Amino acid sequence: MLPLESPGHQAPALEAERLSADLIAQGQRVVTSADALARISAGNEGTGPDWAAETIRAIDGARGALTRLDRAEALRIARNIASEVVRRGGGAGGSEVLVEWCLLERQLALTASDARSAAEWLDRAVAYGPTVELDALRHPDEERDLLARRRPALQGEVAATLSIVTTPGAAEIWVDGVRRCESPCTVSLVPGHHLARATSPAHAPAIIEVELGPGASTSRQVGLSAAYSGASPRAISSMLADPSRRAEGASALEPMARFLDVDHVVALVPEGNGIRVILSPPPIGRPRFSPAVATTELTPTVVEQLRPMAPPDEKTSIFKKPLTWIVGAGVVAGIVAGVLVYGASSHPASSGSITVQ
């Protein structure tokens, strides 16, 4: 189910959800509009608040292992966390998770008597989350005071800038877990280490990792590779709004159906005071476009459009028609009987007499 925009009208999301519920109640398997859009958009899937909360739980597990003096287990967990954080470009669940990760790494460095690494991880925590306040229930006073004292020193340095240009443009730019702008754009940052993530619907995200000194200015140009090879819903809406490209827009829904592994994509497009239904690919004997109908008629219209039309009667083989065999056998039997009767009447039997003495 896919609600699409049209000129002067927003996408009929509520109508699409109600229609999905009606079809599910009738036993249809439906991928709702929210699920469909999430699946064709590879942007921030799996990197939001849920991912951040799960990562913080893993960090707590590593801290617990250190409390039990099981440094090997803590290191194993920390390596997995570091791999996930960098692979996801800091994610899209806020800076808190990055600060917690840095403080875990600082604690591990302290247990190895590596004061230099511990100081570097503290600076990373400040750069990632210059405004993040630590939870007093999870962090000792010494750790919170140390972060509070270090923060003004780094914030007082000349800010660094990061400029990002993406292809395609208008990608969302997330830096250190926070949405900052749409590309092309420039972000001002506290000097230090940073993780950036560029995302766009139907494209795999691009990850950028940079180390910026005070006053440094750097730029990155990234190309986003397509995760879903078909046209985006916005592009399809634009094609459907152009009368000369309407058929092309409807056809562009077919790759989406294959990607979602469904029989049909039901697209709802506002038109005047009604909604036009587009089915791609259409069921047998049905057109792609239905007439625009009122919202109250939406469910019956779609149910009818989803029902394939019965194909015309095909010529059935004679061997599959028993009645034909019966009639044919009767005709043959009649012909044979007629021939026999005719033969008997046209050749009379010879007669004679025999005298026995």
C-alpha positions in Angstrom: 0.0 0.0 0.0 1.6 3.2 -1.1 0.0 6.7 -0.6 1.5 9.2 -3.1 1.3 13.0 -3.3 -0.2 14.9 -6.1 -0.1 18.7 -7.0 -1.9 20.5 -4.2 -2.6 17.4 -2.2 -0.7 15.5 0.5 -0.3 11.8 0.3 -3.5 10.1 1.7 -1.7 8.3 4.5 -4.8 7.8 6.7 -6.8 6.5 3.9 -4.0 4.0 3.0 -3.9 2.8 6.6 -7.7 2.3 6.8 -7.7 0.5 3.5 -4.8 -1.8 4.7 -6.8 -2.6 7.8 -9.9 -3.5 5.7 -8.0 -5.7 3.3 -6.2 -7.5 6.2 -9.6 -8.1 7.8 -10.7 -9.7 4.6 -7.7 -12.1 4.6 -5.4 -10.3 2.3 -1.6 -10.2 3.0 -0.8 -6.5 3.0 2.5 -4.6 3.5 1.3 -1.3 5.0 2.4 2.0 3.7 4.7 2.7 6.7 6.4 -0.7 6.3 6.7 -0.4 2.6 8.3 3.1 2.8 10.6 1.8 5.6 11.7 -1.1 3.5 12.4 0.9 0.3 14.3 3.5 2.3 17.6 2.2 3.5 18.5 5.6 5.2 18.5 5.3 9.0 16.9 1.9 9.4 18.5 0.1 12.4 20.4 3.1 13.7 17.8 5.1 15.7 16.9 5.3 19.4 16.4 1.5 19.7 19.9 0.8 18.4 21.3 3.5 20.7 19.5 2.0 23.7 20.8 -1.5 22.9 24.3 -0.2 22.5 24.2 1.5 25.9 23.0 -1.8 27.4 26.1 -3.5 25.9 28.3 -0.7 27.3 26.8 -1.3 30.8 27.6 -5.0 30.3 31.2 -4.2 29.6 31.4 -1.9 32.7 29.9 -4.8 34.7 32.6 -7.1 33.4 35.3 -4.6 34.5 33.7 -4.5 38.0 34.1 -8.3 38.1 37.7 -7.9 37.0 36.9 -9.7 33.8 38.9 -7.3 31.5 39.0 -9.8 28.6 35.2 -9.9 28.4 35.0 -6.2 28.7 37.5 -5.8 25.8 35.5 -8.3 23.7 32.3 -6.3 24.2 34.1 -3.0 23.6 35.5 -4.2 20.3 32.0 -5.2 19.0 30.6 -1.8 20.1 33.4 0.1 18.4 32.9 -1.8 15.2 29.1 -1.1 15.2 29.5 2.5 16.1 32.0 3.2 13.3 30.2 1.0 10.7 27.0 3.0 11.3 28.7 6.4 11.3 27.6 7.2 14.8 24.0 6.2 14.0 21.0 8.4 14.3 20.1 7.9 18.0 21.8 11.0 19.5 25.2 11.8 20.9 24.7 10.2 24.3 25.6 6.7 23.0 28.9 8.0 21.5 29.8 9.7 24.8 29.1 6.5 26.8 31.2 4.5 24.3 34.1 6.9 24.7 34.0 6.8 28.5 34.0 3.0 28.4 37.1 3.1 26.2 38.7 5.6 28.6 38.0 3.3 31.5 39.6 0.4 29.6 42.7 2.6 28.9 42.9 3.4 32.6 42.8 -0.3 33.6 45.8 -0.8 31.2 47.6 2.2 32.8 47.5 4.1 29.5 47.0 7.7 30.6 47.6 9.1 27.1 44.8 7.0 25.5 42.5 7.8 28.4 42.9 11.5 27.8 42.3 11.1 24.1 39.0 9.2 24.7 37.9 11.9 27.1 38.5 14.5 24.4 36.5 12.4 21.9 33.6 12.3 24.4 33.6 16.1 24.5 33.8 16.4 20.7 31.0 14.0 20.1 28.7 15.4 22.7 29.7 18.9 23.8 26.3 19.4 25.5 25.7 15.9 26.8 25.2 15.7 30.6 26.1 12.5 32.3 23.7 10.6 34.5 24.7 10.8 38.1 23.3 7.3 38.8 25.6 5.8 36.1 28.8 7.8 36.4 30.9 8.6 39.5 31.4 12.3 40.5 35.1 12.1 39.5 34.2 11.2 35.9 31.5 13.8 35.6 33.7 16.5 37.1 36.6 15.6 34.7 34.3 15.9 31.7 32.9 19.2 32.9 36.3 20.7 33.3 37.6 19.5 30.0 34.6 20.7 28.0 35.2 24.5 28.2 38.8 24.0 27.1 37.8 22.3 23.8 34.8 24.5 23.2 37.0 27.6 23.6 39.2 26.6 20.6 38.4 27.9 17.1 35.6 25.8 15.6 36.3 23.4 12.7 34.0 23.0 9.7 33.0 20.0 7.7 31.3 20.4 4.2 29.5 17.5 2.6 28.3 17.2 -0.9 26.3 14.1 -2.0 25.1 12.5 -5.2 22.1 12.5 -5.3 21.7 15.8 -3.4 19.3 16.7 -0.5 20.6 13.7 1.6 20.2 14.0 5.3 23.5 14.7 7.1 23.9 13.2 10.6 27.0 14.1 12.6 27.8 12.3 15.8 24.3 10.9 16.0 22.4 14.2 15.5 20.7 15.4 12.3 22.4 18.6 11.2 21.3 19.5 7.6 20.6 18.4 4.1 23.4 18.2 1.5 25.2 20.2 0.3 25.9 21.9 3.6 28.6 22.9 6.0 28.6 22.0 9.7 30.5 23.8 12.5 32.1 21.4 15.0 34.2 21.3 18.2 37.7 20.3 17.1 38.4 16.6 17.4 37.2 13.3 16.1 33.8 13.1 14.4 31.5 10.5 12.7 29.1 11.6 9.9 26.4 9.8 8.1 24.8 10.8 4.8 21.4 9.1 4.1 18.9 9.3 1.3 15.7 7.3 0.6 16.4 4.2 -1.4 20.1 4.6 -1.0 22.7 2.9 1.2 24.2 5.4 3.7 27.7 6.8 3.3 29.9 7.0 6.4 32.5 9.7 6.9 35.1 9.7 9.7 37.3 12.8 10.2 39.8 14.2 12.6 39.5 18.0 12.7 42.0 20.4 14.3 41.2 23.8 15.6 40.0 26.1 12.8 40.4 23.2 10.2 38.1 23.1 7.3 37.5 20.0 5.2 35.1 18.8 2.6 33.8 15.4 1.4 32.1 14.4 -1.8 30.2 11.1 -1.6 28.1 9.1 -4.0 25.2 7.2 -2.5 24.7 3.8 -4.0 21.2 2.7 -4.6 19.8 0.1 -2.2 16.5 -0.1 -4.1 16.9 0.0 -7.9 13.5 1.5 -8.7 12.2 5.0 -8.7 11.6 6.7 -5.3 7.9 7.4 -4.3 8.6 11.1 -4.8 9.9 10.5 -8.4 6.8 8.3 -9.1 4.5 11.0 -7.8 6.2 13.5 -10.2 5.8 11.2 -13.2 2.1 10.5 -12.4 1.5 14.3 -12.1 2.7 14.7 -15.7 0.0 13.4 -18.1 2.7 12.5 -20.7 4.5 10.3 -18.2 1.6 8.8 -16.3 2.0 5.4 -17.9 5.7 5.5 -17.1 5.0 6.3 -13.5 2.6 3.4 -13.2 5.1 1.1 -14.7 7.8 2.3 -12.3 5.7 0.7 -9.5 6.5 -2.8 -10.8 10.1 -2.9 -9.6 8.8 -1.9 -6.2 6.4 -4.9 -6.2 9.3 -7.2 -7.0 11.5 -5.6 -4.3 8.7 -5.9 -1.7 7.9 -9.5 -2.9 4.2 -8.7 -3.3 1.7 -9.4 -6.1 0.6 -5.8 -6.6 1.5 -2.3 -5.4 -1.7 -0.4 -4.6 -0.9 3.3 -5.1 -3.4 5.9 -3.9 -3.2 9.2 -5.6 -5.5 12.2 -4.6 -7.4 13.6 -7.6 -9.9 16.4 -7.1 -12.2 15.4 -4.3 -11.5 11.7 -4.7 -8.7 9.2 -4.8 -7.5 7.3 -7.9 -6.2 3.7 -7.4 -3.3 2.4 -9.4 -2.5 -1.3 -9.4 0.9 -2.4 -10.7 1.1 -4.9 -12.1 -2.6 -5.1 -12.7 -4.5 -8.3 -12.2 -5.5 -10.3 -15.3 -8.0 -8.4 -17.4 -7.9 -5.2 -15.2 -6.5 -1.8 -16.2 -3.8 -0.1 -14.2 -5.9 3.0 -13.4 -9.3 2.9 -11.8 -11.6 6.0 -11.9 -11.2 8.4 -9.0 -13.6 7.4 -6.2 -14.7 8.9 -2.9 -12.9 7.7 0.2 -16.0 5.8 1.3 -15.8 3.8 -1.9 -12.1 3.1 -1.7 -12.3 -0.4 -0.2 -14.9 -1.8 -2.5 -13.1 -0.4 -5.5 -9.8 -1.9 -4.6 -11.4 -5.3 -3.7 -13.0 -5.4 -7.1 -9.8 -4.2 -8.9 -7.8 -6.9 -7.1 -10.1 -9.7 -8.4 -8.8 -11.0 -11.8 -11.4 -11.1 -14.6 -12.3 -14.6 -15.8 -10.4 -15.3 -19.1 -12.6 -16.1 -22.2 -13.4 -19.8 -22.6 -10.6 -21.6 -24.3 -11.1 -24.3 -27.0 -11.1 -27.4 -25.0 -9.6 -30.5 -26.5 -12.0 -33.1 -27.8 -10.5 -35.6 -25.6 -11.6 -33.5 -22.5 -15.3 -33.5 -23.6 -17.1 -36.8 -22.6 -20.4 -35.6 -24.1 -18.7 -35.3 -27.5 -17.5 -38.9 -27.2 -21.0 -40.1 -26.4 -22.6 -38.2 -29.2 -19.9 -39.3 -31.6 -20.2 -42.9 -30.6 -23.9 -42.8 -31.2 -23.5 -41.3 -34.6 -20.9 -43.9 -35.6 -23.1 -46.7 -34.3 -26.0 -45.4 -36.4 -23.9 -45.2 -39.5 -22.7 -48.7 -39.0 -26.2 -50.1 -38.4 -27.5 -48.2 -41.5 -24.8 -49.8 -43.7 -25.6 -53.2 -42.4 -29.3 -52.8 -43.1 -28.7 -51.4 -46.5 -26.3 -54.3 -47.4 -28.9 -56.9 -46.3 -31.7 -55.3 -48.4 -29.7 -54.9 -51.6 -28.3 -58.5 -51.7 -31.3 -61.0 -51.2 -30.3 -64.5 -50.2 -30.5 -67.2 -53.0 -33.2 -70.0 -52.5 -33.5 -73.6 -53.7 -35.0 -77.0 -52.9 -33.5 -80.4 -51.9 -35.5 -83.6 -52.4 -34.6 -86.5 -50.1 -35.8 -90.0 -50.9 
